Amino acid sequence: MFAILETGGKQYKVAEGDILEVELLPAELVKKNSASLNTVLLVQGDKDVLIGDPYVKHAKVKIKVLEEIKGEKIRIVKTKPKKGYRKTLGHRQKLQRIQIEKIEVKSGAKAKEKETE
């Protein structure tokens, strides 16, 4: 079973047990290093595929936050020719390393998804 999950404006294909680095999740969402994300775009089970519009209703992905890290440093250089102007900036994005614990789909979701087709 796998799912396509949206967080931080990006989409990730995840399965149970996967470890990802995603942008920092809101503090109110993460409680005691665990959370559940409802922004599931697609779920593929053993035989059936549920496609959301835009999200799959009654589907959740339970995650566990392993640690907060900083991403790779990005250097920004600004120059103006013939003026002697040079400016260097840097940025390190805050990230969280998460582990996918479980992909949950309520049993009523499968019947409702087929009715709408």
C-alpha positions as CSV (number, residue, x, y, z in Angstrom):
1,M,0.0,0.0,0.0
2,F,1.3,3.5,-0.8
3,A,-0.1,7.0,-0.8
4,I,0.7,10.3,-2.4
5,L,1.0,13.0,0.3
6,E,1.1,16.8,0.0
7,T,2.9,18.9,2.5
8,G,4.9,22.1,2.3
9,G,3.7,22.6,-1.3
10,K,5.4,19.4,-2.5
11,Q,4.1,15.9,-3.2
12,Y,5.7,12.7,-1.9
13,K,5.0,9.1,-2.7
14,V,5.1,7.3,0.7
15,A,4.7,3.8,2.1
16,E,4.7,2.6,5.6
17,G,8.1,2.7,7.2
18,D,9.5,5.4,4.8
19,I,11.7,8.2,6.2
20,L,11.4,11.6,4.6
21,E,12.7,15.1,5.0
22,V,9.9,17.7,4.7
23,E,9.6,21.4,5.4
24,L,8.9,22.3,9.0
25,L,5.3,21.3,10.0
26,P,3.2,23.7,12.1
27,A,3.7,23.3,15.8
28,E,0.0,22.9,16.5
29,L,-0.1,20.0,14.2
30,V,2.8,18.1,15.8
31,K,2.0,16.9,19.3
32,K,4.4,14.8,21.3
33,N,6.4,14.0,18.1
34,S,3.5,12.4,16.3
35,A,0.9,13.8,14.0
36,S,-1.6,12.8,11.3
37,L,-1.8,14.4,7.9
38,N,-5.1,14.6,6.0
39,T,-3.7,16.0,2.7
40,V,-3.7,12.6,0.9
41,L,-4.0,12.9,-2.9
42,L,-4.1,9.2,-3.8
43,V,-4.1,5.8,-2.0
44,Q,-3.4,2.5,-3.7
45,G,-4.3,-0.6,-1.7
46,D,-4.1,-4.2,-2.7
47,K,-6.7,-4.1,-5.4
48,D,-8.3,-0.6,-5.4
49,V,-7.1,2.9,-6.1
50,L,-8.7,5.9,-4.4
51,I,-8.2,9.3,-6.1
52,G,-9.0,12.5,-4.3
53,D,-10.8,15.6,-5.5
54,P,-8.4,17.2,-4.5
55,Y,-7.9,15.1,-1.3
56,V,-9.1,11.6,-0.5
57,K,-11.8,11.9,2.2
58,H,-11.5,9.6,5.3
59,A,-7.8,9.0,4.6
60,K,-4.9,9.8,7.0
61,V,-1.2,9.3,7.1
62,K,0.1,8.9,10.7
63,I,3.7,10.2,11.0
64,K,6.3,10.3,13.7
65,V,8.7,13.3,13.9
66,L,12.3,11.9,14.3
67,E,14.3,15.2,14.4
68,E,14.5,18.8,13.3
69,I,17.4,19.5,10.9
70,K,18.7,22.3,8.7
71,G,19.0,21.8,5.0
72,E,22.0,22.5,2.8
73,K,23.2,26.0,2.6
74,I,22.1,28.0,-0.4
75,R,24.3,31.0,-1.4
76,I,22.8,34.1,-3.0
77,V,25.2,36.5,-4.8
78,K,24.2,39.9,-6.0
79,T,26.5,42.0,-8.2
80,K,26.2,45.1,-10.3
81,P,28.7,45.4,-13.2
82,K,31.1,48.3,-13.3
83,K,29.9,49.6,-9.9
84,G,31.9,47.5,-7.4
85,Y,28.7,46.3,-5.7
86,R,28.8,42.7,-4.3
87,K,26.5,41.2,-1.7
88,T,26.5,37.6,-0.5
89,L,23.7,36.1,1.4
90,G,23.0,32.6,2.6
91,H,20.0,30.5,3.6
92,R,19.4,27.2,5.4
93,Q,15.9,25.8,5.3
94,K,14.5,24.2,8.5
95,L,13.4,20.7,7.8
96,Q,11.9,17.8,9.8
97,R,12.8,14.2,9.3
98,I,9.6,12.1,9.6
99,Q,8.8,8.4,9.5
100,I,5.5,7.1,8.0
101,E,3.9,4.9,10.6
102,K,0.6,4.0,9.1
103,I,-1.7,4.8,6.1
104,E,-5.3,4.7,7.3
105,V,-8.4,4.6,5.1
106,K,-11.8,4.2,6.8
107,S,-13.9,1.4,5.4
108,G,-16.7,3.8,4.4
109,A,-14.4,5.7,2.2
110,K,-14.1,3.0,-0.4
111,A,-17.9,2.7,-0.9
112,K,-18.3,6.5,-1.1
113,E,-15.5,6.9,-3.6
114,K,-17.1,4.4,-6.0
115,E,-20.6,6.0,-5.7
116,T,-19.2,9.3,-7.0
117,E,-17.8,7.8,-10.2
